Amino acid sequence: MRVAPQRCFHIMMARLVSRPGVGPLRTASLALLAFTLGGDLSVPTAAAETNGVSAAATGGDFTGLMDIGGGRRMYLTCRGTGRPTVVLVAGLKASADDWTNLEGQAASVFARVAKVSRVCAYDRPGTPVGDQPSRSDPVRQPTTAADAVADLHALLGAARAPAPYVLVGHSYGGLIAKLYARMYPRDVTGLVLVDALSEGLQEAETPEQWVIQRVLMEGEIAESVALYPALERIDADRSFDQVRAAPPLKPLPLVVLSADRPWGPQIPALIANGTLPAGVPPDFGYITDAAQEKAQARLAALVPGARHITRTNSGHEIHREQPELVSDAIIQVGDAVRAGKTSLAP
């Protein structure tokens, strides 16, 4: 099965480069059409089914499928010991491998955090792995952030993963993590948001600008969906409304990491080479950069004493480009949780 390259990075991302050794379903793009925004659905043998509840709950290494009820299974991998339990939530169309596998010599965020605490990563439905379909059972697409929260809650319950949790969300995963923390405040005692998608992005744009981005988001994945109908998609507008309707975030240790490489100067060349449609305004990258800067600042203002890291020397994939920076942020939040703090303020 072959599916066109897809990744979830910045809004309006188009394909730019590919990672060596990564199949077409998981080709990394540095494009401006992501953030937000099937075929053979058999599970790869590497994810051999096991109930695994004992290993997942007691701190043993666990990798496999977990029955979450309703006839559905989701892929989960956990390693390490110690509280709080760190849960890594990947971006749109990204699997647990986004946290666990890293090319080159640098250790992944998953491996680094496992040395100091219990850490788990998982696959949402429709998140491919290389040339293979998702290891988690398919669901009707598109879904919403509330659907993802319900699945994660069921998965953690089925695995008996001990609370409290520090949730770490990248891109769309950040929207899920934030909503989970607002819906289950007793279970979440820390957050790390890695260039997270938020409703603030939409609110920082005009309705006309948001329409352009939605058209691009929905059109860019058409080829992949035709080849793999179970591919993860989201209803961004409904998801944002769900977050707005949720209770406010309680005070807790929070780190927000924001990409610092602008997209504005890159857009004209992307339009010229056909990576982006000719109808995209040449200044749209600057519009996206300005909106995202406002949205990230709003995230950092959600709770008192939050830490906002803006000098990341990274594009959208901070957890892959700067894994040590992200790991250090997670460990800092975990230390604050263990110390009984509800803020990172001195």
N, C-alpha and C positions, 0 to 999 in steps of 0.2 A: 504494500500500500504506500502510495506517495502523495503527500499533501504539500501544497505550496508553503514556503517559509512563513511562519507566523510568530510573533512575539508581542508582548504587551509592554510597551514602554510609554513614551510621551504621547499626549493627544496629538493627532495628526501625524503619527510616525509612518514613514515608508521604509522599505528595505534598503539598507546601505551596505552592511558587511555581514559575513557569515563567520561563525566560530569554526575553527578547524575541528573535524572529528564529530560534529554534531549533525544528526540527520535532518532532513528537510522539514520535519514536523516541528523541530525545536531550533531551527536556524536563528541565530541572534541577529536582530536587526537593530540598527541605531536609528530608527526612523521616527518621524513625527506623527505617527498615527496610532499610537497605542495608549496606554494608561487604562482605557476603557476596554471601554472598549478602547451519523457516521460510519459507514464502512464496516470493516471487520472489528468487532468489539471484544474479541477474546483477550484474556489477561495474559501478559507475558509469563513464561515459566519462572522467571526470577521472583515474581510476586506470588509464589505458590501459596494457596489458601491454607490458613491455620487459624485456630481460634485465638491463640497467643495472648489471651487476656491476662494470664498469670505473669508472663514476661513483661507485657506492656505496663502492668500495674505495679509490679514489685521492683522495677529498676533494672531488669535484665535487658540485654540488647534484643530488639524486636524489629522485624521487617516482614510485612505480609498484609493480608486482607483482614479487615475487621467487619463483622456483621453489625450494621447499625440499625437493623430492624426494617420492616416493610419490604423484605426480600432484597435489600441492597447491601453491597459491600463497598468499603472504601480502603484504599491503600494507606498504610501508616508505617513510619519508621521512627524508632526511638532509641536513644543511647544515653549513657551517662547516669549519674546519680545525684541526688541533692535537690533541695527545694530553693526557690520556686521552680515549677515545671515551665520551661520555655517552649512555646509553640510558634513555629515558623509558618507564616501564611504567604504563599507565593502570589505573584501577579497573575493577570489574566492569561489563560492558556498555558501557564507554567506549572510544572509538577514539583514534587518534593526534591527532585534532582537539581532544581535551580539553586537549592541551598546546600546540597550534599556533594555535588560534583563541581570541580573547579579545575580548569586547565592550568598548566604551569606549576610552579613550585609552591605557591601560596596555599595554606590550608583553608578549607571552606569555613563559612560561618558555623555550619553544623558541627564540624570536627572541633573547632576552637571552643565552642560553648559546651560541648559534651565533656570537656576536661574539668569543668567547674560546676556543672549543673545537669539535671535531666533535661533533654531537649528532644522534641518530636517535630517531624515534618510530615506532610500528607499530600495526597492528590485529590483535588476536587474533580467531579465528573467532567469529562471532555478536555482534560489536560494531557496532551500527548507526551510520549517519551521517545525521543529519536524518531525512528520510522514506525514506531508502534503506537497503537491507540492508547487511550487512557487506561490505567490499571484499575481505576474505580469504575463501578457500574454506571452506565449512561443514564441521563435524565433528559426530560424535555428542555430544549433550549429556545430562547434565551432564558437565563435565570436572573435573580436579583441578589443584592447583598444580604437581604433577610433570608433568602433560601440558603445561601452559603453559611450564614450564622447558624441556622437550624441544623445543617449537616455537620458542622464542626462541633456543635454542642452534643449531638447524638454520637459522634465519633469518640469524643473525649469521655463521654459517659460509658460507652460500650467498652472502651479500653481501660476503664477505671483509672485514667490518668489523674494523679492526685493534684488537686488545687492547693494553693493558688497558682494562677498562671501569669507569666509575663508573655504577652502576645507581641509578636514581631511581624509587621506586615509591609510588604513591598508593593508599591503601585496600587492596583485594585485590591491586593491583599491588605493594604493599609486601611481602606474603606471598610473591609470586612472586620478587621481587628478592632477598629474604633467602634463600630456598631455592636460587636460582641461585648465589648467592655461596658457599653451603655445599657445593654439588655441584661447582662449578668454581672452586675457590679460586685457582688460578693465573691465571685470566682476570679476576677482579674485585679491584680495588684500592681501591675506595671505595663507600660506600652513603649514600644520602639517603632516609629513610623519612618519607613525608608522611601523617600521621594514618593510619598503616598498620594494617591488620587483622593480628592475630596469634593464635596458639594461646593466648597469655596471657589473652585476653579470655574464652575458654571456661573456662579454669582459674580465673579470678577469680569465676566464678558458680557457683551450686549447679546440680546436674543439673536441678532443676525449673525454674530460671530459663532455662537453656539450651534446654529443651524449648519454652518459650513463644516464645523468639526464633526457633527453627527453624520452628515452625508459622507464624509471621508471615512469615518469609522465603520459605518455600515457597508460601504461599498468595497472597502479594501479586503474584507474577508470573504467575499463572495466565492472566489475560486477555491479557497480551502474548504469552505462549507459544502460546496458541491462535491468535493472529493471525500470529505469526512463530516457527514451531517451532525454527528454528536459533538463536534468541536465546541468548546465553551464560548458562549457569548453572554453579554449582560444587557439588561435594560437599564441604562445609566440614569435616565430621568426618574424612573420608579425607585431605583436604589437610593438616589439622592433624597427623594421625598421620604423614604423610610428612615434615613439617618436624621433628617430634620424632625421627624415625628417622635423619635426615641427620647428617653429621659436624658438629661445632661450628663456629661462625664463627671464622675466623682473625682476628687483630688487623688492623684496617684503619681508616682515617679514616671516622667515622660521625657523621651528624647526624640526629637524630630531631626532627621538628616535630609538635606536638600541638595539636589544636583546643582553644580555651579558652572556647567558648560552650556552656554546659550545656543539655542537653535536658530535664532533670527538670521544670522549671516549665512546659514546653510541653505535656506529655502530656495532662493533664486536658482542655484545650481541644481537642486533636486527637481525643480519644475522643468528646467532646460533639458535635463537628461531623461525626462519621462518618468522618474520615480514617483513624482506627485503630479496630479492632473493639472492641465494647463489653466483651468479656471481658478486655481488656488491663488489668492492675492499674494504677491511676492513678499509682503511684509507680515504675513500670517505668523511666521516664527516669532517675531518680536511681540505680537499680540499674545501668543501662547506663553512666552517667557514672562511677560508682565503679569498676566493672570495667574500663572503658577507661583510667582514670587509672592503675590498677595495671599494666595491660598495657603502656601506653606507658613507664612507668618501667622495666619489665623489658627493653624493647627498648633503652633507653638504657644499660642495664647489660650488654649483650651483649659489649662489648669495652672495654678500658681507654681512657680519654681521650675517650669519646664526648661530643658536645655535645647537650644536650636543650633545645630551644626550646619553652617552654610558654606564653609570652606572644606569641601570634600574632595576636590581635584578629581571629579567624576562626572560622568553622564548619568543617565537614569538608573543604570544598574550598579548602584553603589555597593550592594552586597557582594557583587562579583568583581568589581574593579578595585574596591577598597575593603576587603573582607575583615581586615584587622580593625578598621575604624568602626564598622558595624558591630563586630564582636565585642569590642571594648565598651560600646554604648549599652549592649545587652547586659554585660557583666556589671556595669555601673548601676543599671536599674535593678538587677538582681541583688546586688549588695545593699541597695537602699531598702528593698523589700525585706531582706533578712534582718535589717536593723530596725524594722518596724516603722519606717518613714513613709509619709504620704506625699513627699515632695523631694526634688533634688536640690532644693535651696539649702544653703549652709545652715 
